[in-house]
Amino acid sequence: MANYTISLMTALAIFCATLSLLYGVYKRRKLRQNPRQWPLPPGPKPEPIIGNARHIPFDFGWLQFAEWKKSYGDIIHLNALGNRIIVLNSYKSCIDLLGQNAIYASRPRFYVVAELMGLAKLTPFLPYNDELKQHRKFLHSTLKKSAVVRFQPAEEKQMKWYLSTLAAEPQNFLQNIRLLTGKLVAQTTYGVDVKSADDKYIVLAEKAVNGVSSVVTPINNLWNAFPILEYIPDWFPGAGVKTIAHEVREIVSHMVPASLEDVKSRTASGDCTPSLASAALESGNYSEEDIMWAAGSLYFAGADTTYGALVACIFAMVKHPEVQKKAQAEIDRVVGKGRLPTFADREQLSYIDCVIKEIARWKILVPLGLPRSVLENDYYDGYWVPKGATMLPNAWAISRDETLYEDPERFWPERFEGEAGNNAVDPFTYVFGFGRRICPGLHLADSIMFIFLTTILSTFDISKSIDEQGREMEPQETYVPGIIQCVISLLHTTRARVQLATI
Ligand code: HEM
């Protein structure tokens, strides 16, 4: 009995010693990670084991994150199954942290997108490494403000094509915007003239982009914690994401290399249509591998976003006829009625610039940006930002911040006019992301929005549809869950303002 008591005491002592040793190791590790011992940013109370996994909304997360701002402030911490997520709800925190600081320039590991879909080498999914720097060098040199000027004649030409479709088949205006953006991106990237919506560039790319957009949501990123997904049978609940992933992989592994091969064989046979890919090949500054993936990225990152931006232009004009009239008056005054607007008119179309800014703010296309990952432990605004955390910039919350914009829900381009307007935060400084990962397609997207809006407004009136009782129908806003938020159906009518044949 005595022996038994001693051994129990010894066991207890060993247990306590082990516990205090483990606690010591844990404390030392915590101290090494967070020497200042500052707290994590606040957030909803985590549940045992799963943390905040049940709190993170499946879709439209930016709305919930903005709501939480009222209780927890600009910076919110969530812990989902060990994955730390930090939401930045203010312009200042996004600029301060994601602005130029290299430690915030990486991306989290996108297991589904990178490994299952085979997209690890596309620019948006690369971590912050030498390969990314090469991609960005190439993209910057070909898409910077002064460089995109050379795509303007092609953009003006494609807009004429779009006008002809608007006159001939107005009911297909959405499909034709899709085709227009596909044409512009394919032409810019590969020098290909896409002829119809059935073209492989449009059909396959759209399928792949939709697949990616549907899985890159905060909740889907949780799959990153479970690479075991690969071994789960396709029929298992929740494994539907695997089927999408395999389809995308099929398309991408064929399309990305084939598109570059196409450029090479056309160049060899004397076709000199300029494109980003042909310019990069000619320069000899980049490896074929880098050109192939950086060029492939443009379709993925550019087509759907630009499409969304153009649909948002039409949506805003249907909803706000008073803005449409004012914009048309400016175009008529500067351009007249005998020709179409060109980029040369832009400097004099200051109200149009305000309208474009307001559309970008009011209909945020990528409301949570693309997630970033922190490379080093950091401290900000009294809080610890742990290494490895996923950062989500809530661009939607910025666009609705009443300290930045008066009556933020209102569509009101005049907020950017005059001296007060010059002091208002320009939406282009956050809707395209930040710092070292800012969208390289910003200037291209801006120029396409300009030529689209001015060309259409100079030639057409856009108005609400009329129902059988002769009443105006309000356009409905319906969105599909995903990283890109685009109005998916739009009821409206268009009426030509001028004889198209004469211009
Ligand atoms: C209105 C249209 C567009 C919007 C709102 C938009 C928005 C964004 C955003 C928010 C990011 C993430 C930036 C960050 O992490 O800070 C991004 C990245 C990117 N965008 Fe865009 N974009 C648009 C059009 C385009 C176009 C037209 C192209 C190219 C033709 C393009 C190419 C890219 C690429 C390659 C990246 C990845 C950059 C990187 O990870 O380093 N985007 N875009």
Boltz pocket constraint, residues with backbone or C-beta under 6 A from the ligand:
constraints:
  - pocket:
      binder: B
      contacts: [[A, 123], [A, 124], [A, 125], [A, 126], [A, 136], [A, 139], [A, 185], [A, 294], [A, 297], [A, 298], [A, 299], [A, 301], [A, 302], [A, 303], [A, 305], [A, 306], [A, 309], [A, 365], [A, 366], [A, 369], [A, 370], [A, 371], [A, 430], [A, 431], [A, 432], [A, 433], [A, 434], [A, 435], [A, 436], [A, 437], [A, 438], [A, 439], [A, 440], [A, 441], [A, 442], [A, 444], [A, 445]]
      max_distance: 6.0
